Amino acid sequence: MRPMLARLSEHRDAPRWNHAAGDRLTKEDLRALDRFREELSALRHSWTAGPPSAPILQRIASLRERVPLFRERLKDTKDLEADWWRVPTMSREEIAVAAWELVPDDADLERMIVYRTAGTTGHALLVPHEPRAAASYQPLIEHALARHGV
């Protein structure tokens, strides 16, 4: 697998990755990524219009309690499911100007990384991130490829 990944990442037409974040992962992060990978492989339904699933709504409710921007944006939203279409979105510019507003109050700052986006839709952004979140791209990419027989 490593030779193939090296060949792909070094190919002249490969995306120009700007960093690797795996060095900050713990054993628990790896177990969580394996669980995430299993959850993705168990997905068998199509997405439909309407509010997201209960686990996603629960996650957003949890973030509303812990993340400054979510607290502010969702302060008037009592029922996330019923009021889903009124939940305000966030712009790229807002992230560029005040990314720290997305850091949970209880975040372990010792583990936090600064993720630099590729900047494909504008200038690159510096975004505070958890190593596990950055590493979650791999199972997502694997899932997308597997759905197309790759």
C-alpha positions in Angstrom: 0.0 0.0 0.0 2.8 2.5 0.9 4.5 2.2 -2.5 1.2 2.9 -4.3 0.5 5.9 -2.0 4.0 7.3 -2.5 3.6 6.9 -6.3 0.2 8.6 -6.2 1.4 11.5 -4.0 4.6 12.1 -6.0 2.9 11.9 -9.4 3.2 15.2 -11.4 -0.6 15.6 -11.5 -1.2 14.8 -7.8 -2.7 17.5 -5.6 -0.1 19.6 -3.9 -0.7 18.6 -0.2 0.6 21.2 2.2 1.0 19.1 5.3 0.7 15.8 7.0 -1.0 15.7 10.5 -0.7 12.0 11.5 2.1 12.6 14.0 -0.2 14.0 16.6 -2.7 11.1 16.7 -3.1 9.0 19.8 -4.1 5.4 20.2 -7.6 6.6 21.1 -7.7 8.7 18.0 -6.8 5.7 15.9 -9.6 3.7 17.6 -12.1 6.5 17.0 -11.0 6.7 13.3 -11.6 2.9 13.0 -15.1 3.4 14.5 -15.7 6.3 12.1 -14.6 4.1 9.2 -17.0 1.3 10.3 -19.9 3.8 10.6 -19.2 5.1 7.1 -19.2 1.6 5.7 -22.5 0.8 7.4 -24.2 3.8 5.6 -26.7 2.4 3.2 -29.3 5.2 2.7 -29.6 8.1 0.4 -29.7 11.7 1.7 -33.1 13.4 1.7 -34.2 17.0 2.1 -34.9 18.1 5.6 -33.1 18.3 8.9 -30.1 16.1 9.5 -30.2 12.9 11.5 -30.6 12.8 15.3 -26.9 12.2 15.9 -25.9 15.3 13.9 -28.5 17.4 15.6 -27.2 16.2 19.0 -23.7 17.1 18.0 -24.7 20.6 17.0 -26.6 21.0 20.3 -23.5 19.9 22.1 -21.4 22.4 20.1 -23.9 25.2 20.9 -23.0 24.8 24.6 -19.3 24.8 24.0 -18.3 26.9 21.0 -18.5 30.7 21.1 -19.8 31.1 17.5 -22.4 28.4 17.9 -23.6 29.9 21.1 -24.1 33.3 19.4 -25.6 32.0 16.2 -28.0 29.5 17.8 -29.0 31.5 20.9 -32.5 32.0 19.5 -32.9 28.4 18.2 -34.8 26.4 20.7 -35.6 23.3 18.6 -32.8 22.5 16.1 -34.9 20.0 14.1 -38.0 22.2 13.8 -36.0 25.4 13.2 -33.3 23.8 11.0 -34.0 26.0 8.0 -33.5 29.1 10.2 -30.1 28.0 11.4 -27.7 30.6 10.0 -24.8 29.5 7.8 -21.2 30.7 8.2 -19.1 32.2 5.5 -15.5 31.5 4.5 -14.7 35.1 5.4 -16.0 34.7 8.9 -13.6 31.8 9.4 -10.7 33.9 8.0 -11.4 36.8 10.3 -12.2 35.0 13.6 -11.3 31.3 13.5 -10.8 31.3 17.2 -14.6 31.7 17.6 -14.9 28.0 16.5 -12.6 26.6 19.2 -14.7 24.8 21.9 -14.3 26.1 25.5 -13.1 22.7 26.6 -10.7 22.1 23.7 -7.3 20.6 24.7 -5.1 23.4 23.3 -2.0 21.3 23.8 -3.2 18.9 21.1 -4.6 21.5 18.7 -3.1 21.9 15.3 -3.4 24.8 12.9 -4.7 23.4 9.6 -3.8 25.5 6.6 -6.4 25.1 3.8 -5.4 24.6 0.2 -7.0 28.0 -0.7 -8.7 26.6 -3.8 -11.6 29.0 -3.3 -9.6 32.0 -2.2 -6.6 32.7 -0.1 -5.5 29.9 2.2 -7.0 29.9 5.7 -5.4 29.0 9.0 -8.0 27.0 11.0 -7.7 25.6 14.5 -8.2 21.9 14.3 -7.9 18.6 16.2 -5.6 16.0 14.8 -8.4 13.5 14.8 -10.6 15.8 12.8 -7.8 16.3 10.2 -7.2 12.6 10.0 -10.9 12.0 9.4 -10.4 13.0 5.8 -8.8 9.6 5.1 -11.8 7.4 6.0 -14.0 9.9 4.1 -11.8 9.6 1.0 -11.6 5.8 1.3 -15.4 5.7 1.6 -16.0 7.8 -1.5 -13.5 5.8 -3.5 -15.1 2.5 -2.3 -18.5 3.7 -3.4 -17.1 4.0 -6.9 -15.4 0.6 -6.9 -11.9 2.0 -6.3 
